[in-house]
Amino acid sequence: MVIQKLELTDKIEASVKPEIKALLQEAADLQGRSLDDFILSTVQAEAKRVIEQYRILKLSKEDAEAFAEEVLNPSPPNPVLKEAAEWYEQAMAD
C-alpha cells in the first residue's frame, strides 16, 4: 500500500476570539472533522457560492418574461439612444 503525502503550498492564518474558535471546534467535532478541515471546506463552499452568485444572472419569472418580450419585440430607440448611436458612429469614423 502506497500512501501519498499531500503537499500544501499556501498557508492562511486568522486570529479569532476564543468563543468563535470554540464554536468552530464544536461544529467540527459534531461532524467528526478536524478544525482545519472544517474551516477549509466551509470557506471553500462559501467562496464557490459567492462566485456563482456573481457569475449567474438570476431573474424572477416576471423579469425573465419582460426580458424575453423586449428581445423578441424591442421598443423603438428613444432620443438618448439615437444620440448615443450618432456619437458612436462619428467617433468611430474619425
C-alpha positions as CSV (number, residue, x, y, z in Angstrom):
1,M,0.0,0.0,0.0
2,V,1.4,3.4,-1.1
3,I,0.4,6.5,0.9
4,Q,0.8,9.7,-1.0
5,K,1.8,12.8,1.0
6,L,-0.2,15.9,0.2
7,E,1.9,19.0,-0.3
8,L,0.4,22.2,0.9
9,T,1.8,25.3,-0.7
10,D,0.0,28.2,0.9
11,K,-0.9,29.0,4.5
12,I,-3.8,31.2,5.7
13,E,-3.9,32.4,9.3
14,A,-6.6,34.1,11.2
15,S,-6.9,35.4,14.7
16,V,-10.2,34.8,16.3
17,K,-11.8,35.3,19.7
18,P,-11.8,32.2,21.9
19,E,-15.6,31.9,21.7
20,I,-15.5,31.9,17.9
21,K,-12.8,29.2,17.9
22,A,-14.9,27.2,20.4
23,L,-18.0,27.5,18.1
24,L,-16.0,26.3,15.1
25,Q,-14.4,23.5,17.0
26,E,-17.8,22.3,18.3
27,A,-19.2,22.3,14.7
28,A,-16.1,20.4,13.5
29,D,-16.4,17.9,16.4
30,L,-20.0,17.3,15.6
31,Q,-19.1,16.3,12.0
32,G,-16.1,14.3,13.1
33,R,-13.6,16.5,11.3
34,S,-10.5,18.4,12.3
35,L,-10.9,22.1,12.8
36,D,-8.7,22.9,9.8
37,D,-10.7,20.5,7.6
38,F,-14.0,22.0,8.8
39,I,-12.8,25.6,8.2
40,L,-11.3,25.0,4.8
41,S,-14.3,23.0,3.4
42,T,-16.8,25.5,4.8
43,V,-14.9,28.5,3.5
44,Q,-14.4,26.8,0.1
45,A,-18.1,26.1,-0.2
46,E,-19.0,29.7,0.7
47,A,-16.4,31.0,-1.8
48,K,-17.9,28.9,-4.6
49,R,-21.4,30.1,-3.7
50,V,-20.3,33.8,-3.8
51,I,-18.6,33.3,-7.1
52,E,-21.6,31.6,-8.6
53,Q,-23.9,34.3,-7.3
54,Y,-21.9,36.9,-9.2
55,R,-21.5,34.9,-12.3
56,I,-25.1,33.8,-12.8
57,L,-27.8,36.2,-13.6
58,K,-31.0,35.0,-11.9
59,L,-34.3,36.7,-12.8
60,S,-37.7,36.4,-11.4
61,K,-40.3,34.9,-13.7
62,E,-41.7,38.4,-14.3
63,D,-38.3,39.8,-15.1
64,A,-37.5,36.9,-17.4
65,E,-40.7,37.4,-19.3
66,A,-40.1,41.1,-19.6
67,F,-36.6,40.5,-20.9
68,A,-37.8,37.9,-23.4
69,E,-40.5,40.2,-24.6
70,E,-38.1,43.1,-25.1
71,V,-35.7,40.8,-27.0
72,L,-38.4,39.5,-29.3
73,N,-40.3,42.8,-29.7
74,P,-37.9,45.6,-29.0
75,S,-39.1,49.1,-28.3
76,P,-38.1,51.8,-30.8
77,P,-34.9,53.7,-29.9
78,N,-35.5,56.7,-27.7
79,P,-33.8,60.1,-28.4
80,V,-31.0,59.4,-25.9
81,L,-30.2,56.1,-27.6
82,K,-30.3,57.7,-31.0
83,E,-27.9,60.5,-29.9
84,A,-25.5,57.9,-28.4
85,A,-25.6,55.9,-31.7
86,E,-24.8,59.0,-33.7
87,W,-22.0,59.9,-31.3
88,Y,-20.6,56.4,-31.6
89,E,-20.7,56.5,-35.4
90,Q,-18.9,59.8,-35.5
91,A,-16.3,58.7,-33.0
92,M,-15.6,55.5,-35.0
93,A,-15.4,57.4,-38.3
94,D,-12.6,59.7,-37.1
